[in-house]
Amino acid sequence: MRKRRLAAERPENSNGKRPPGRPRSEQARLAILRSTLKILGDKGFSGFAIEDVADHAGVGKATVYRWWPNKGALIADAFASDTTRKLHFPDTGCIDTDMSRQMRRLIKIFRSPRGRIVSAILAAGQSDKDLMASFRERFLWPRRREAYDTLRRAVQRGELRKDIDLDLLLDSLYGPLYMRFLIQHDRLTPEFVDHLCSLVLGGARPPRN
């Protein structure tokens, strides 16, 4: 038997007033995102279905499609909503500290149960262009734009060269993390992150007078 639909799909109470708390549509949206992570964790990407998410969240399938055009967009949004708060870049006034702290938070996610979701997205994304596009748009690029701001502050402080290629610098910092995460040829540790930041950012310093 399907779960009773969330209040988001039902009219007001008999007295005509909305119940207190979050708006109903927000309740439904959050329930869908939580259910997406649950289904994905249990069944993996190959067994993932919008119908299962809707049933687990207690909403109609049409409610899911009202916000997300396909399962790739839904999965990417669910992962982003679960991790974005944990991956903000600090602003300590030191680029080494800012990058190291954020990268440590990222590998903590990689090493948690959420890491299986990342690997599933990246694996399935090789043959599913919509999924990979959604992952880039909804998770990768918002983090990337925040990283640009962090690096630009370091340039203004004189910690990094003014002509530094920001994209190359970020790829050089994060590429090794994804390689160790996916290939698993060595461990992802905080010490590795610190050494990587020192090595890469050291090569981006302005020349000494």
TANORVEN-V736154 format. One record per residue. N is the residue number from 1. RES is the residue in three letters. OMEGA is omega in whole degrees, 0 to 359 (NA if undefined). D_CENTER is the distance of its C-alpha to the mean C-alpha in Angstrom with 1 decimal. Layout:
N,RES,OMEGA,D_CENTER + N,RES,OMEGA,D_CENTER
This chain:
1,MET,181,33.1 + 2,ARG,179,30.1 + 3,LYS,176,28.8 + 4,ARG,182,30.1 + 5,ARG,178,28.2 + 6,LEU,179,26.2 + 7,ALA,180,28.1 + 8,ALA,183,26.0 + 9,GLU,182,28.2 + 10,ARG,179,31.5 + 11,PRO,181,33.9 + 12,GLU,175,34.7 + 13,ASN,184,36.7 + 14,SER,178,40.4 + 15,ASN,176,41.2 + 16,GLY,182,39.1 + 17,LYS,175,36.7 + 18,ARG,178,32.9 + 19,PRO,179,31.9 + 20,PRO,178,30.5 + 21,GLY,182,26.8 + 22,ARG,173,23.7 + 23,PRO,186,24.6 + 24,ARG,181,24.8 + 25,SER,178,22.4 + 26,GLU,175,19.7 + 27,GLN,181,20.7 + 28,ALA,181,20.4 + 29,ARG,180,17.0 + 30,LEU,178,15.6 + 31,ALA,179,17.7 + 32,ILE,180,16.4 + 33,LEU,178,12.7 + 34,ARG,180,14.0 + 35,SER,178,16.3 + 36,THR,179,13.8 + 37,LEU,179,12.1 + 38,LYS,181,15.7 + 39,ILE,181,17.2 + 40,LEU,178,14.7 + 41,GLY,182,15.3 + 42,ASP,189,19.0 + 43,LYS,184,19.7 + 44,GLY,184,17.1 + 45,PHE,183,16.3 + 46,SER,180,20.0 + 47,GLY,183,21.1 + 48,PHE,179,18.5 + 49,ALA,178,20.4 + 50,ILE,181,19.9 + 51,GLU,180,23.3 + 52,ASP,179,22.1 + 53,VAL,181,19.2 + 54,ALA,181,21.7 + 55,ASP,181,24.3 + 56,HIS,181,22.2 + 57,ALA,181,21.0 + 58,GLY,178,24.6 + 59,VAL,175,24.2 + 60,GLY,179,25.7 + 61,LYS,180,24.0 + 62,ALA,178,24.9 + 63,THR,178,22.8 + 64,VAL,182,19.6 + 65,TYR,177,20.7 + 66,ARG,182,21.5 + 67,TRP,184,17.9 + 68,TRP,184,16.3 + 69,PRO,182,18.5 + 70,ASN,184,17.5 + 71,LYS,177,15.6 + 72,GLY,179,13.2 + 73,ALA,180,12.1 + 74,LEU,181,12.1 + 75,ILE,180,10.0 + 76,ALA,179,7.2 + 77,ASP,180,7.7 + 78,ALA,179,8.1 + 79,PHE,181,5.1 + 80,ALA,182,3.4 + 81,SER,181,6.8 + 82,ASP,188,7.0 + 83,THR,186,5.1 + 84,THR,182,5.6 + 85,ARG,183,9.2 + 86,LYS,189,9.2 + 87,LEU,176,8.0 + 88,HIS,178,10.6 + 89,PHE,175,13.3 + 90,PRO,176,16.7 + 91,ASP,185,19.9 + 92,THR,185,22.6 + 93,GLY,179,24.8 + 94,CYS,185,24.3 + 95,ILE,179,21.9 + 96,ASP,180,22.2 + 97,THR,181,21.2 + 98,ASP,183,18.3 + 99,MET,182,16.7 + 100,SER,181,17.7 + 101,ARG,181,16.3 + 102,GLN,180,12.8 + 103,MET,175,13.0 + 104,ARG,178,14.5 + 105,ARG,179,11.7 + 106,LEU,181,9.4 + 107,ILE,174,12.2 + 108,LYS,176,12.7 + 109,ILE,178,9.6 + 110,PHE,185,10.8 + 111,ARG,179,14.2 + 112,SER,175,13.4 + 113,PRO,178,13.6 + 114,ARG,178,9.9 + 115,GLY,178,10.6 + 116,ARG,178,12.8 + 117,ILE,178,10.2 + 118,VAL,181,8.5 + 119,SER,178,12.2 + 120,ALA,179,13.2 + 121,ILE,183,10.9 + 122,LEU,179,12.2 + 123,ALA,181,15.6 + 124,ALA,182,16.1 + 125,GLY,178,14.7 + 126,GLN,179,17.8 + 127,SER,180,20.1 + 128,ASP,184,18.0 + 129,LYS,180,17.6 + 130,ASP,180,16.2 + 131,LEU,181,13.3 + 132,MET,178,12.5 + 133,ALA,179,13.3 + 134,SER,179,10.9 + 135,PHE,178,7.9 + 136,ARG,186,9.4 + 137,GLU,190,10.2 + 138,ARG,180,7.5 + 139,PHE,188,4.4 + 140,LEU,187,6.8 + 141,TRP,175,9.7 + 142,PRO,177,8.8 + 143,ARG,182,8.0 + 144,ARG,181,11.0 + 145,ARG,177,13.2 + 146,GLU,178,12.8 + 147,ALA,177,13.7 + 148,TYR,180,16.7 + 149,ASP,180,17.9 + 150,THR,180,17.9 + 151,LEU,179,19.9 + 152,ARG,175,22.2 + 153,ARG,179,23.1 + 154,ALA,176,24.1 + 155,VAL,180,26.1 + 156,GLN,178,27.9 + 157,ARG,180,28.7 + 158,GLY,180,30.2 + 159,GLU,181,27.9 + 160,LEU,179,26.9 + 161,ARG,180,29.1 + 162,LYS,183,29.2 + 163,ASP,184,29.2 + 164,ILE,177,26.1 + 165,ASP,186,23.9 + 166,LEU,180,20.4 + 167,ASP,178,18.7 + 168,LEU,180,20.8 + 169,LEU,180,20.2 + 170,LEU,178,16.4 + 171,ASP,180,16.8 + 172,SER,178,19.4 + 173,LEU,188,17.3 + 174,TYR,179,14.1 + 175,GLY,179,16.0 + 176,PRO,178,17.9 + 177,LEU,180,14.9 + 178,TYR,179,13.6 + 179,MET,178,17.3 + 180,ARG,179,18.1 + 181,PHE,185,15.2 + 182,LEU,183,16.3 + 183,ILE,178,20.0 + 184,GLN,178,20.5 + 185,HIS,177,23.6 + 186,ASP,187,23.1 + 187,ARG,172,21.3 + 188,LEU,183,18.2 + 189,THR,175,19.7 + 190,PRO,180,19.6 + 191,GLU,177,22.9 + 192,PHE,179,21.6 + 193,VAL,181,18.9 + 194,ASP,180,21.8 + 195,HIS,179,24.1 + 196,LEU,179,21.7 + 197,CYS,180,21.2 + 198,SER,182,24.9 + 199,LEU,185,25.8 + 200,VAL,182,23.6 + 201,LEU,177,24.0 + 202,GLY,178,27.6 + 203,GLY,181,28.2 + 204,ALA,181,26.9 + 205,ARG,174,29.3 + 206,PRO,180,32.1 + 207,PRO,178,35.5 + 208,ARG,179,37.8 + 209,ASN,NA,40.9
